[in-house]
Every structure is written in C-alpha cells, then in structure tokens.
C-alpha cells in the first residue's frame, strides 16, 4: 500500500452506470506522483469513462476518487488549476493563430508556462502565426498538447495524444512526457500504440468490461503470459487449432483471418512439432515467423481482441 501523500490519484470501488449498463464495475487504482500510468482497453471497456471521471467531466455512480489529495466535489476549482488534459478531439477557434490560442489558454491559469516555451515544446515555432483552421491534423494535435500544458500541471491526462502524428512528432512528444516525469509531474496516458506504452509508462492497467484485468510494469505484464516465444504461421490448407493446442510446449493457439498464432514456452520443442503437424496434414507453409511476446499478445490473451483492432474500428 502506497502512503497517501505519495499518491497523485487514489480510486476505490469506482462504479459508473448508464441506466442498466455498467460501464465501470468496481475499479481500484493507485497512481504515484511522478510516474506515467498507461490505461489500456478495447472500445467499450470502460477506460474512457474512467478517465473522464478522473478529469472531473463525469460524476461516478459510486466509489471514492481523490486527485493530488483533493476531491472534485469539494475542491473543483483548485483541481482545475493543477491538472491538464488533451482530449481525442479538441474543438478550437479556426480564425485564431497558434500563438493567440496558446496565449488565451495560458491566461486562464495563475501559474502558466511562458508562451515561447509552450510553442517550442510541441515544435510549432514555424506555425506560430498560422491560423488554427489551416493546420494539419497532426499540428492541431500538437497544439492541443501545448494547451494541456499551459497551466504547468502537476497531473496531465493524455488521451490518445499521438494519433495522427508523424514518427518525428511522436518522438518529440515522448521527450515532453519524459521531461514532465523528470520534474515530478504525473501523467495518465491512454494509447493504442504498444511501443508507446512500453517506452513511456512505468506501470500499466488493462481494463475490460469495466474491470481491471491486469496491472504492473510492462515487463511484468508480458512475463505474466508464461510464454517465451510466439510462432505465427499461415498454411494451405488451414491448420486445425484443436490439433495444434496439445502439441508439446504450446500454451495457446488462436486464428486471426488466415494466420495462426501460437504462444509457446520452449521454441526448440514446439517448432519441430508444429512443422511435423503441417507435413502430416499435407499442408504447405505460406508464412512462418517467430518473435518475442508483446503487450498486444497479453491484450489478446486477456480480452480476446487486439488493441490495434479497437483502434482501427474507432478510426473507421
């Protein structure tokens, strides 16, 4: 149990109902000051509802929520001065310039970062005089991040912050998060990018059906799979999963379209058995590769879905 004065966020028994639908079903969270916590979950898992309650945008049906030792019911004004957030989609005034928009948002806070620093942090110096309506989607996303940082927040919520950004801009944002952590700030991140979660997050919480399915460091969560390697293969004709699952060292077998994914404990034991099964079935390999397990493998194991699938559906 972490001492209360070391916690940026404390959540106990959080419940949110919409009529007969239970979106959040008894979630407990402890997020330490100065860490980056990643919240992962498929669409409809309750992740976004949980974050919106933490941000003060929704009220819980039941449960206890404290941010920075404060309560939204009693300390809403203080909390708004100490948190920052970027939403998945931010509506801005198209006629204002980048600099005018940043200056306006900075004026809302008694303690704000300098305008030059904010624009520089998100690499929009060359666009400072451009009107918001002329910015690309990635540039608008970077501007939204600058606005979230305007009040020099102790606690920052980033909801899918790098969606639509080019690789260079993504890396620049990662540097911003690292800088915030070095200054003792706390970051709560939702993302569909597994590499982003592994690089930025000190700990992760995987949510599905309104409940916490797994929590821990990225390394610990991947290790919880209990597998050493993943085999991916395509064969013609398709292989029978029921014949693959009992093979030596095979932990699980799943099919996605024409590709079979096997999670195995000992590659040197499993692979020869799999190849023999292909041969005995009279099949022909079209693809075969091996790799180390990733967070997405954990996600599939826990929820039955890839987090990337959720991202693609949302984009569609």
C-alpha positions in Angstrom: 0.0 0.0 0.0 1.4 3.4 -1.1 1.3 6.2 1.6 -1.5 8.7 0.7 0.9 11.6 0.4 2.8 9.8 -2.3 -0.3 9.3 -4.5 -1.3 11.5 -7.3 -4.5 9.6 -7.9 -6.4 7.3 -5.5 -9.5 5.4 -6.7 -11.5 2.9 -4.6 -14.6 1.0 -5.7 -15.3 3.2 -8.7 -18.7 2.4 -10.4 -20.4 4.2 -13.2 -23.8 3.1 -14.6 -25.8 4.4 -17.5 -29.2 3.1 -16.9 -28.9 -0.7 -16.9 -25.4 -0.6 -18.4 -22.5 -0.9 -16.0 -19.6 0.9 -17.7 -17.2 0.8 -14.7 -17.5 -2.0 -12.3 -15.6 -1.5 -9.0 -12.2 -0.3 -10.2 -9.4 0.4 -7.7 -6.4 2.5 -8.8 -3.3 3.9 -7.1 -1.1 6.2 -9.3 2.0 7.5 -7.7 3.3 11.1 -8.0 5.9 11.4 -10.8 5.0 8.3 -12.7 3.4 7.7 -16.1 0.5 5.3 -15.8 -0.9 3.8 -19.0 -4.6 2.8 -19.2 -5.3 0.2 -22.0 -8.6 -1.2 -23.1 -10.7 -2.1 -26.1 -13.6 0.2 -27.2 -16.4 -0.1 -24.7 -14.1 -1.4 -21.9 -14.8 1.5 -19.5 -11.4 3.1 -20.0 -12.7 6.4 -21.4 -15.4 6.6 -18.8 -12.9 6.0 -16.0 -10.6 8.8 -17.3 -13.5 11.2 -17.7 -14.4 10.7 -14.1 -10.8 11.3 -13.0 -10.8 14.5 -15.2 -14.0 15.7 -13.5 -16.0 15.5 -16.7 -18.4 12.9 -15.3 -19.6 12.0 -11.8 -19.3 8.4 -10.5 -22.3 6.4 -9.5 -20.4 5.1 -6.6 -16.8 5.0 -5.3 -14.1 7.3 -4.0 -11.8 9.4 -6.2 -9.0 11.7 -5.0 -6.5 13.6 -7.1 -3.5 15.3 -5.6 -5.1 14.8 -2.2 -8.2 16.7 -3.3 -11.9 15.8 -4.1 -13.8 17.0 -7.1 -16.9 17.7 -5.0 -15.1 20.0 -2.6 -12.1 21.2 -4.5 -13.1 21.5 -8.1 -11.6 25.0 -8.6 -8.2 24.0 -7.1 -8.1 20.9 -9.2 -8.8 22.6 -12.5 -5.7 24.8 -11.8 -3.5 21.8 -11.2 -4.4 19.4 -13.9 -4.1 19.5 -17.7 -5.7 17.3 -20.3 -5.7 16.6 -24.1 -8.8 15.0 -25.5 -9.0 12.7 -28.5 -10.6 15.6 -30.5 -10.3 19.3 -29.5 -12.5 22.0 -31.0 -10.6 25.3 -31.4 -11.3 28.6 -33.0 -10.1 28.3 -36.5 -9.7 32.1 -37.0 -7.1 32.5 -34.2 -3.4 31.9 -34.7 -1.4 29.3 -32.9 0.2 32.0 -30.7 -3.1 33.7 -29.9 -4.7 30.3 -28.9 -1.8 29.4 -26.6 -1.8 32.9 -25.1 -5.5 32.7 -24.4 -5.3 29.3 -22.7 -2.3 30.4 -20.7 -4.3 33.4 -19.4 -6.7 31.0 -17.7 -4.1 29.9 -15.1 -2.4 31.8 -12.3 0.7 29.7 -12.9 1.4 29.3 -16.6 4.4 28.3 -18.7 5.9 31.0 -21.0 4.3 31.2 -24.4 7.6 30.6 -26.2 8.3 27.5 -24.1 4.9 26.0 -24.8 5.1 26.6 -28.6 8.7 25.3 -28.6 7.9 22.1 -26.6 5.4 20.9 -29.3 7.6 22.1 -32.3 5.1 24.7 -33.7 7.5 27.6 -33.8 7.2 27.9 -37.6 3.4 27.8 -37.4 3.0 30.4 -34.5 1.4 32.9 -36.9 -0.7 30.3 -38.8 -4.4 30.2 -38.2 -5.7 27.1 -36.5 -8.0 26.3 -39.4 -5.0 26.0 -41.7 -3.2 23.4 -39.5 -2.9 19.7 -40.4 -4.4 17.1 -38.1 -1.0 16.3 -36.6 -0.3 20.0 -36.0 -3.7 20.5 -34.3 -2.9 17.6 -32.0 0.4 19.1 -31.0 -1.3 22.4 -30.4 -3.8 20.6 -28.1 -0.9 19.2 -26.2 0.5 22.7 -25.7 -2.9 23.9 -24.4 -2.9 20.9 -21.9 0.5 22.0 -20.7 -0.4 25.7 -20.4 -1.0 25.7 -16.7 2.2 23.8 -15.9 0.0 21.0 -14.5 1.0 18.7 -11.6 -1.1 16.0 -13.3 -1.6 15.6 -17.0 -4.1 13.4 -18.8 -3.2 12.4 -22.4 -6.0 10.7 -24.3 -4.5 9.1 -27.5 -2.0 12.0 -27.8 0.0 10.8 -30.8 -2.9 9.7 -33.1 -2.2 11.2 -36.5 1.3 12.3 -35.7 4.3 11.6 -37.9 7.1 9.5 -36.3 9.3 12.5 -35.6 6.4 14.3 -33.8 5.6 11.2 -31.8 9.2 11.0 -30.6 9.1 14.7 -29.7 6.0 14.1 -27.6 7.7 11.2 -25.8 10.5 13.6 -24.9 7.9 16.0 -23.5 6.5 13.2 -21.3 10.0 12.2 -20.1 10.7 15.9 -19.2 7.4 16.1 -17.2 8.3 13.0 -15.3 11.8 14.3 -14.5 10.1 17.4 -13.0 8.0 15.2 -10.7 4.8 15.6 -12.8 2.3 12.7 -13.1 1.0 11.5 -16.5 -2.0 9.3 -17.2 -1.9 8.0 -20.8 -4.3 6.2 -22.9 -2.9 4.8 -26.2 -3.4 2.2 -28.9 0.4 2.1 -29.6 2.1 -0.8 -27.8 5.6 0.6 -28.4 4.4 3.9 -26.8 3.0 2.2 -23.7 6.2 0.2 -23.3 8.5 3.2 -23.7 6.6 5.8 -21.7 4.7 4.0 -19.0 6.2 3.0 -15.6 3.1 0.9 -15.0 0.0 -0.3 -17.0 -3.6 -1.1 -16.1 -5.5 -3.2 -18.6 -9.3 -2.7 -18.4 -12.1 -4.7 -20.0 -15.8 -4.9 -19.3 -15.4 -2.2 -16.7 -12.9 -4.2 -14.6 -9.1 -4.3 -14.1 -7.8 -7.4 -15.9 -4.1 -6.9 -15.2 -1.7 -4.3 -13.8 2.0 -4.0 -13.3 5.1 -2.8 -15.2 5.1 -3.5 -19.0 7.8 -6.2 -18.4 5.9 -7.9 -15.6 2.6 -7.9 -17.6 4.4 -9.5 -20.6 6.1 -12.1 -18.4 2.7 -13.0 -16.9 1.8 -14.7 -20.2 4.1 -17.5 -19.2 5.5 -17.9 -22.7 8.9 -17.3 -24.2 8.2 -17.0 -27.9 5.3 -16.5 -30.4 5.0 -18.5 -33.6 3.0 -17.0 -36.4 2.2 -19.1 -39.5 0.0 -19.5 -42.5 -0.5 -22.8 -44.2 -2.6 -24.1 -47.1 -5.0 -25.8 -46.3 -5.6 -24.1 -42.9 -4.4 -25.9 -39.9 -6.8 -27.4 -37.2 -6.3 -25.5 -34.0 -7.5 -28.5 -32.0 -4.5 -30.5 -33.3 -2.1 -27.7 -32.5 -3.1 -26.9 -28.9 -2.0 -30.3 -27.5 1.5 -30.1 -29.1 4.5 -30.0 -26.7 5.3 -26.6 -25.2 2.3 -24.9 -26.9 0.4 -22.7 -24.4 -2.3 -21.4 -26.6 -3.4 -21.3 -30.3 -5.5 -18.6 -31.9 -6.5 -17.8 -35.5 -6.9 -14.3 -37.0 -8.1 -14.5 -40.6 -5.7 -16.9 -42.3 -2.9 -16.6 -39.7 -2.4 -18.9 -36.7 -0.7 -17.5 -33.6 0.9 -20.0 -31.2 2.3 -18.9 -27.8 4.9 -21.4 -26.7 7.2 -22.0 -23.7 10.1 -23.6 -25.5 10.6 -22.7 -29.1 13.1 -25.5 -29.8 10.5 -28.0 -28.6 7.3 -26.5 -30.1 8.6 -25.6 -33.6 9.6 -29.1 -34.8 6.2 -30.4 -33.6 4.3 -27.7 -35.4 6.3 -28.3 -38.6 5.5 -32.1 -38.3 1.9 -31.3 -37.9 1.9 -29.2 -41.1 3.6 -32.0 -43.0 1.3 -34.7 -41.7 -1.8 -32.6 -42.6 -0.4 -32.4 -46.2 -0.1 -28.7 -45.9 2.2 -26.1 -47.4 3.6 -23.2 -45.5 2.9 -19.8 -46.8 4.4 -17.9 -43.9 6.4 -18.7 -40.7 8.0 -16.3 -38.2 8.9 -16.2 -34.6 9.2 -13.3 -32.2 9.1 -12.4 -28.5 5.7 -11.8 -26.9 4.4 -8.2 -26.7 1.8 -6.3 -24.8 -0.6 -6.9 -27.6 -0.2 -10.7 -27.0 -1.2 -10.1 -23.4 -4.1 -8.0 -24.5 -5.4 -10.7 -26.8 -4.9 -13.3 -24.1 -7.0 -11.3 -21.6 -9.7 -9.8 -23.9 -9.7 -12.0 -27.0 -9.1 -8.9 -29.1 -6.1 -7.0 -30.3 -5.8 -3.4 -29.1 -5.0 -2.5 -32.7 -8.4 -3.8 -33.8 -10.0 -1.4 -31.4 -8.0 1.4 -32.8 -8.9 0.5 -36.4 -12.6 0.3 -35.6 -12.5 3.7 -33.9 -10.8 5.3 -36.8 -13.4 3.8 -39.2 
